[in-house]
Amino acid sequence: MSSAPIRLGQFGLLILLAGQLLLQLDFSIINVGLAAISASLHAGETELELFVAAYGVAFAVCLAMGARLGDNFGRRRMFGLAVLLFCLASLLCGVATSVTFLIVARALQGIAAALMVPQVLATIHVSLTGRDHARAVSLYSAIGGIAFIVGQVLGGFLISANIAGSGWRSIFLINLPVCILILLSVWRHVPETRGQGRVPVDWSGMITLALLTLSVLLPTALGPSLHWNWLCLLGFVPILPLVALLWRIQRGKEARGAFPILPPSLTRISSMRFGGLIAILFFTCWSGFMFVFALTLQAGAGLTPLQSGNALIALGGSYFVSAAFVTPRLANIRRELMLAMGCVIQMSGLALLIVTLETVWPQPGVINLIPSTVLIGFGQALIVNSFYRLGLADVPHEHAGAGSAMLATMQQVSLGLGPAILGAVFAQVLQYSSTYLSAGVTAIAVELGLMAILLVATLLRLARQRGRSEEDAEIDGTLIVAPE
């Protein structure tokens, strides 16, 4: 392994980052196509929720599996297979003739993404050192903001251009040439690496987590359309038994020295529990907001996909600026303080967005949405930067990998559930009010309330830690002066 650091060249790094960019583009680009997909396939809000959520849920459930398969069988090999699967899934999405077919194909894309993502960062980690490693990680981190901007603009352009009559299908078919170029290059320019020893995949934990996620997702998404009847509510019944079963499986594996997908011992660490709270509240709101805001602009205000995408450029741009230039300068302040700042700034943007929509409706445009979306994007970057720093703050170094994987899984589950949860609020209000403005504003107000809960929890944690620090200082002072 000593020669590994010099084997990943610039072009190899570019290939890995291209794969990462492709996945994140596909996550953001889909929002500008929701109205077009709905009109083409006669899909309602419930079907759209499931369509968007399918990617995130499949991604979340299979993420740990992807990391372990890469460690066991070779990361370059798994990366190549994942790109091939993603190419096939994109083709299936592009030729889908029904919503059900599209949901299944989208889930297949999520599985491919889960197999691909762990290989990118792991290969960078073991194949580069020093300044090259730091530069590669910085580029990896910056891709999120770039992908968001490019995804919104590119998606809107492709749908509006309607190349060869492809319409919304082009946002999936555009993946095919990119995947082919990556496949033609990866075997030559990316080194093969693997883990020190074989680690078994936690199949039972993964399947149980998938069933648990679906038991939350499906009844929530179907609730408004089924008017929350007894059959829908019955879907929530398995949640508690599945939680108990997952806990038992994970405890058993950890006791045997196996590698569970969600190690129970980590849940006893305060920072990990707080990281889980951030994941549940913030990332659920983030993906849910993108879903309902896109529907509000397109189906409600009648914006074209291009106009809808352009309306969020300011959000992506401010996110990128905040992540790339502001958060590094705030690295020395308390993590909780940065999180609180992010919550306040984002909440200010959400409140301003509600006022803006109420004022300019039914003609929201790119210009009048800039002030609110700039604040939202800027605050989001501060929160995301705090997520892993806070979650891993108390985790011992020898468990950092397991802790990161656990936080990533919780993050992706929350991203997958977001469209179903806020989408259910949106659909429920739309049924009774029949106005997209009321539905969109209500969903944003719910997000504002959830972010307020996160802000209060953050301030309480900050107060407790300051109180503990003062107690420690008093004890130290007593120990110092006692001999006198």
N, C-alpha and C positions, 0 to 999 in steps of 0.2 A: 504493500500500500504506500510505500515511501515515494514512489514516482507518480502517484495519483494527482497531487496538486498541480502538476504542469501539463496534465493531459487534456483538460477542458480549455480549449482555446476560445477566442472571441466568437467565432462562428458557432461553435457548440453551445456557448452561453446564449447566443441569439436564438438558436433553435429551441432551447428549453423555455426561454422567455416568450417566444412566439406561441408555444403551446399554452402557457399560462395566460397570455393575452387573449387567446382564442376563447378560452373557457370564461373569462371574466367579461369579454365582449358579449358572449351568448347570454350571460346572466342579465346584462343591462339592455341589450338590444331588443329583447323580447317585449318590453313594456310599450314601445312605440307601435308594435304590431297588434295589440290586443283588440282594438276596434275593428281592424281589417279582418282578423281571424274570426271574430264574433259574427261579422256580417257574412263572411264567406261560408262558414261551417254552421251557421245558425246556433251559435253557442251563447248561453246565458252567463250571468255573473258566476254561478256555481261552477260551471264547466271551466271557465277561465281561471277561477281560483285553483281548481285541481290541476289544470294544465301548468300554471306557474309553480305551484307547490311541488309537483311531481319531481322536478329537477332538484330542488333543494333537499327534499326528504331523501331521495335516492342517494344524493351526494353525501348527506350527513351519515346515513346508516352504513355506507360502504367505505367511508374515509379511512377508518382504522384498518379495514381489510386491505385497502390499496397500499398502505404503508408497509404492512407485513408481507404482502406478496412481493413487493419490490425488494425488501430486505432478503427474502428467501430465494427468489428466482432471478434476481438481477433487475436493477432499476431502469437501465436502458431498454431492456427487453419489455418490461411492463409498460414503460412510457410509449414505446412503439405500438404495442397491442392496444393501449388505451386510445392513442390517436386513430388507429384503424377503426376501433369500435365507435369512437366519436364521429368519424367520417360516415360510417354506415348509419348511425342514429340520425345524423343531420340530413342524410338523404331520405330516410324514412319520414322525418318531420316535413321535408320539402314536398313530398308526394302524398301526404296524408289526405284522405278524403272524408274523414269523420273526426269528431272531437275525441272519441275514445282511442282511435288509432294514434292521434297526435299526443295524447296523454301518455300512452305506453312508450312511444318513441322518445318523448321528452324525458321520461324516467330512465330510459336507456342512455340518453345523453348524460344524465346525472351520475349514473354508474361509471361511465367512461371518465367523467371528470374526477370522480373519487379515486379512480385508478391512476390518473395522470398527475394530479396535484402533488401528492407526497414525493414523487420521484424527482420533481423539479428542485425543490428546496434541499432534499437529501443529497442529490448529486452535486449541487453547488457547495454544500457543507463539506463533503468529503473530498472534493476535487479541486478546491481553491483554498488559499490561505492568505493571511495578511491583508494588504490593501486590495488585492483582487477580490478576495472574499467579501470585504466590506462594501466594495463598489457593486458587486453582483447582488448582494442582499438589498442595497439601496434601490437598485433598478427594479428588483422583484417587488419591493414595497410600493414603488411609485406607479406600478402598472395599474393598480386599482383605479386611481384617479384618471389616468389616461384612457383606460378601457371604458370608463363611464362616459366620458365626453365623446370619444370616438363612436361608442355604441349608440348613443342617442342620435348623433348626427348621421352616421352611416345608415342606421336602421330607417330613419325618416326619409333619407334620400332614396334608398333602394325601393321602399314601398311606393313612394310618390313617383319615382321614375318608371315603375311597372315594366321593367326590362323583359321583353319577349312575353308580356302578359303574365309574368310570374307573380306580381303583387307581393303579398306578405311571404310567399314561399322563398323569395330571394334572400331573406335574412337567415335562412337555414342553408340554402344551396351555396351561398358565398363561402361557407366553411370548407366545401369540398376541395377547391384548388389549394387552399392553405394547408389542409391536412395532407394532401398528396405531396406538396413541397417538403413538409416536415418529414414525412416518411422516406422520401428519397435522400434526405440528408442525415437523418439521425444516426444511422448505423456507422457512418464514416466519421462523424465529427463529435459524437458524444461518447465518452468512455463508459464502459460497463463497470458498475460497482454493485456491491451487495453487502448485507450485514455480516457481522462476525459469526453468527450461528443462526440456525433456523428457529423461528418463533411461530408457534401454531396460531392460526386464525381463530378468534373467539366467535365461532359460528353460532352457538346457542345464544350468546349475548347479543350478537348482531341481529338475529332473527327476532328475538324478544323485543329489542329496541325498535325494530321496524314495525312490529305489531302494535306496540305502545304508541308510536307516533301516528300510525294510521287510525288508532282508536280515538285520538284527539282530532286529527285532521278531517276525516270523513264526516262525522256527525256535525262538526262545526261548519264545514263548507256546505253541507246539504241542508242544514237547519232552516235557513230562510225560505228556501224553495219548498220544503216539506212542512212549513209552518210549525216546526218544532213538535211534531206529533210524537206519539209514544214510541214508534219504531225508531225515529231519529234519536230520541233521548236514550233508548235502549243501547245505542251504539257507544255511549259513554261508560256503560257498566263494566267492561273489561279493564278500564284504566287502572283501578286500584289493585286488582289481582295481578295484572301484568307488571306493575311497579314492584310488588312484593316478589314476584317470580324473578324479575331482573336483578333485584337486590340479592336474592338468595343465590342465583347463578354467579354473580360477580364476587360475592363473598367466598363462595366455595372455590372458585378458580384462584382467587388471591391466596387463600389458605393453603392451597396445594402448590403454590409457587408458580402458577401459570400466569398468563398475561391477559387479564380481562379488559374489555373495551372501555369500561368506566370503573377504575379501581376504587372500591369503597373507602379504603384508608385515606384517599385524597379528600374525600368529602368532610373529614374531620378537621381539615385545615381551613382556618377562617378565610384566608384570601381566596381559596378555591370556591368556597360557598358564595363569596361576594362576586367573584368572576362569573359564576353561574347566574346570579341575579342580573348582572349587566347583560349577559347573553340573552336571557329570557325577555327582559324588558326592552333593551335597545334594539337588538337585531330583529326581533319580531316586529317592532315598530318600523324599522328601516325598510325591510322588504315589503311590509304591508302598505306603507306610505307610497312606495314607488308604484304599487299595483293600483291603489284607489285613485292616486293623483293622475295617472295616465288615463284611466277610465273617465275621470271627471273632465279632463281637458278634451279628450277625443269624442267620447259618446255624449257627454253633456254639453260642452261648449262648441263642439263641431270643428275643433282644430284638426288639421291634417296630421298624419304621422310625422312629417317633416317639421311642422310648426310645434307639435308636442315635444319632439326631441330637442329642438332649439330652445324651448322654454326651460330646459334643465341644464343647458350648457353652463350657465352661471353657477349652478350648484356644484357640478363636477369640477369646474375651474377653481372655485373657492376651496373645495375639498383638497385638490391637488396642492394649491399654494399653502394651505394650512399644514398639510402632512409633510410637504417637502421643505418648507422654509420656517414655519412657526414652531411646530412641536419640537424640533431639535433644539431650539433656543430655550424651550421651557423644560428641558430634560432634568434640570436640577431642582425644580419645585416639587412639592409633595404630589404624589400620584392622585390622591383623592381630590386635591385642589384643582388639578388639571381636569379631572372628570367633572367636578362641579361646574367649572368654567364652561366646559363643553355643553353640559346640560342646559345651563342658563342661556348661552348663545343660541343653541338649537331651539329651545322653547320660545325665545324671543322671535326667531324666524317663523316658527309654526303659528304663533299668535298673529304676527304681521301677515302671514299668508291667509289666515282666515279673514282678517279685516280686508285684505286686498281682494279676495274672491267675492266677498259680500259687496264690495264697492264697485268693482268693474264688471261683474257678471251681467250679461252673458258674453262679454268680449274680453276675456283675459288674454294678454299678449306677452310676447317675449320681454318687452321693456318693462311693463308694470309688475312682472313677477320677479325681476332681478333682485330688488332689495331683500325680499323675504328668502329667496332661495340661496342667496349668497350667505346669509346668516346660518341657514340650515346646514349647508355644506361645510362651512367653517367649523361649526360646533361638532358635527359628526366626526370630523377628522380628529379632534381632540379626544372624543370618547373612544374611538377605535384605537388610538395610540395608547390610551390608558388601560384598555381591556386586558391584554396579556401581561402588562407590567403589574397591574393590581392582582390579577388572578394568580400569578406565579410568585408574588412577593414573598410568601412564607413557605414556599415549596423547597425542600432540600434539593441541592444540585443533582444528586443521583436520581431524583424522580422528576426532573424537569421535562424530560421527553414524554413521560406518561401524562404529566400535568398539561403540557401543551396539546397533546392529542385529545385529552378529555375536554379541554376548553374549546378546541376546534370542532369537536363533535357537537357540543352543546350550541356553539355558534351556528353551525350549519342546520341543526334541527330547528332552531329558532327562525332562521332565515326561511326555511321551508314552510313553517307554520304561519308566518306573518301574513301572507296573502289570504289564507283561509280565515284567520281571526279578524283582521281589520276588514277583509272582504265580506265577512258575514255581517259585520256592523253596517257596512256600506249597502249591502243588498237588502238588509232588514229595513233600514230607513228609506231606501228607494221604493220599497213596496208600499209604504204608508204615505210618503210625501210625494212620490212620483216626480221628484226634481233631483237632478244630479248634484245641484249646488248643495242642497240640504244633506244629501248622502255623503258627499265629499267632505263638507265642513264638519259633520258629526264624526266621521272617521278620524279626521285630523285632530279634533278636540279630544277624542279618546286617546290618541297618541300623546297629546299634550299632557293629559292626566297621568299616563303611565310614566312619562319622563319626569313628571313632578314627584312621583313615588321614588324613582331612582335618585333624584336630587336629594330628597329628604334622607334616604338611606345612606347616601354618600356623606352628607353633613353629619349625621349621627355617628357614622364610623370615624369621621375625622375628629369629632369631639371626643369620642372614647379614646382614640389613640393619643390625643393631646393630654387627656386626663391621665392616661397611663404613663406618659413621658414625664409629667410633673410629679407623679408619685415616685417614679424611679429616681428622679432628680433629688426629691426630698430624702429618700432612703440613702442615696449616695452621700448627700450632705450630712445626714446623721452619722453615717459610718465614718466620715472624715473628721467630724468635730468631736465625736464621742471620746476618743482618748484624751482630749484636752480636759 
